[in-house]
Amino acid sequence: MQAEPQAFDRVLSSMCTEPHPAARKAAERFLATNPGDPGTYPTISALEDDAVSLLGEITELPEPAGYVASGGTEANIQAVRIARERADSRRPNVVMPESGHFSFQKAADILGVELRIVPTDDDHRADLEAINSSVDDETAMIVGVAGTTEYGRVDPIPALGEIAKDVGALFHVDAAWGGFVLPFTDYEWTFADAPIDTMTIDPHKVGQAAVPAGGLLARSSELLDELAVDTPYLESTSQATLSGTRSGAGVASAAAAMETLWPTGYREEYHRSQRNAAWLAEALEKRGYEVVDPTLPLVAARLPRSTFDALRAKGWRISRTATGELRVVCMPHVTREMLASFVADLDRLEVRASVPVVSDD
Ligand SMILES: Cc1ncc(COP(=O)(O)O)c(C=O)c1O
C-alpha cells in the first residue's frame, strides 16, 4: 500500500485531531484486543473501567456507569435507546434544540422515536421557552448540547435539566466535543449542578485519543442496564454496547490520553486553543467579515462563497455551517502559525479579487 495518511497542517474543520503520543502508543499496543469480550481480554476491560472513571472526574458525574463507544454517534443513539426503554409511552418523543447533532436523527430513525427539533435563540443556544412548549407527557428525553458542532455554543444545562425533571423525562447532555474544555471555562454552573442522566463525551475529539474512542456515561448502572443483552457464548453475562467486537486501541488510547493530560495538559490546551480562536475571530473581524463570537474554541464567520471555494482549492480543509458560514475548529493540532498562514492566503485572495480585471485588447 502506497497511500499516506492525511497530514493535519491544513485541517481547520475537523473535530478529530492528532492523538497524543501516549495515546498513539497505547492504541498500537492494544490493537489486537477486544473489550467486548472481557472474559478473554481482562486487561483492556480494566482499562475501560479506568477510562470511564476518568470521564466521571472530568465531567464531575459521581461514579458513572458507561463505556468507550465508537464515537459520539453511537453514544447518542444509545442514550436515546435508554430513554426509549424507560418510557411509558408507545410513541415517545425526544426534544432537542436545532443545534443538536444529526446523530439524533439516526437514533430517531433506528429506534422509532419522534424527534422534536426546536429552534434556538439568537445566540444559537437552546431556547428554554421553546423547549418548554415542545415537551409533553410522552417526552422521554430532553437533549442539551454543551459545545455545539456548528458554533461551539453551550446550552443552559441546569435549566434544561429542570424542565426534563418536571416532565419526568431523562436528561441527556451531548458534550461530545465540549466535554474536555468545559471544566476550564468560567460558566457559573458545572455538570454537577444539573440532574444529568446520560452524557456523551468523546476522547477522540478534544481528549486527544485515537479514533475510535467516544464516550457514553450514565448516572447509574441501572440506567446502563437498559441496554444490556445476555451473552450466552461469552464468559461475561451481558453486554450493553452497540457493537460486539470493539477496538481495544480506542479504549487503551482514551485511558492513556486522559491519564497523561488530565487536568494540566487539557487546561493548557484549552487556553491555547481559546486564544487562537480569539485571534482568528479578531483577524476576520478586522477584515470586515461578520464573525460569531467564539465562546469555545470554534470560530464561525460569513465569507463569500467564492472566497471559501478558493481557500479550499488552496488545500485548506474548511467546512460550512448549514447557513453557509465558514467554520474553523481550533483543535490541539491547530497552531497560530497555521491560522496566520490561512489569513495570509485569505488576504492574497481578497487583494486579487479587488484588482480590476483589465482586458488584453
Ligand atoms: C456535539 C456532537 N455530538 C456528536 C457528534 C458525533 O460524533 P462522531 O462523529 O464521533 O460519531 C459530533 C461530531 O462532531 C458532535 O460535534
Ligand as a Chemical Component Dictionary entry (heavy atoms), coordinates in Angstrom:
data_LIG
# 
_chem_comp.id                   LIG 
_chem_comp.type                 NON-POLYMER 
_chem_comp.pdbx_formal_charge   0 
_chem_comp.three_letter_code    LIG 
# 
loop_
_chem_comp_atom.comp_id 
_chem_comp_atom.atom_id 
_chem_comp_atom.alt_atom_id 
_chem_comp_atom.type_symbol 
_chem_comp_atom.charge 
_chem_comp_atom.model_Cartn_x 
_chem_comp_atom.model_Cartn_y 
_chem_comp_atom.model_Cartn_z 
_chem_comp_atom.pdbx_ordinal 
LIG C1 C1 C 0 -21.823 17.635 19.511 1  
LIG C2 C2 C 0 -21.525 16.396 18.710 2  
LIG N1 N1 N 0 -22.178 15.258 19.026 3  
LIG C3 C3 C 0 -21.952 14.113 18.344 4  
LIG C4 C4 C 0 -21.053 14.076 17.313 5  
LIG C5 C5 C 0 -20.841 12.786 16.556 6  
LIG O1 O1 O 0 -19.593 12.243 16.882 7  
LIG P1 P1 P 0 -18.899 11.133 15.997 8  
LIG O2 O2 O 0 -18.603 11.756 14.687 9  
LIG O3 O3 O 0 -17.691 10.772 16.802 10 
LIG O4 O4 O 0 -19.828 9.990  15.870 11 
LIG C6 C6 C 0 -20.352 15.240 16.952 12 
LIG C7 C7 C 0 -19.399 15.218 15.845 13 
LIG O5 O5 O 0 -18.755 16.175 15.518 14 
LIG C8 C8 C 0 -20.602 16.427 17.674 15 
LIG O6 O6 O 0 -19.994 17.574 17.376 16 
# 
loop_
_chem_comp_bond.comp_id 
_chem_comp_bond.atom_id_1 
_chem_comp_bond.atom_id_2 
_chem_comp_bond.value_order 
_chem_comp_bond.pdbx_ordinal 
LIG C1 C2 SING 1  
LIG C2 N1 SING 2  
LIG C2 C8 DOUB 3  
LIG N1 C3 DOUB 4  
LIG C3 C4 SING 5  
LIG C4 C5 SING 6  
LIG C4 C6 DOUB 7  
LIG C5 O1 SING 8  
LIG O1 P1 SING 9  
LIG P1 O2 DOUB 10 
LIG P1 O3 SING 11 
LIG P1 O4 SING 12 
LIG C6 C7 SING 13 
LIG C6 C8 SING 14 
LIG C7 O5 DOUB 15 
LIG C8 O6 SING 16 
# 
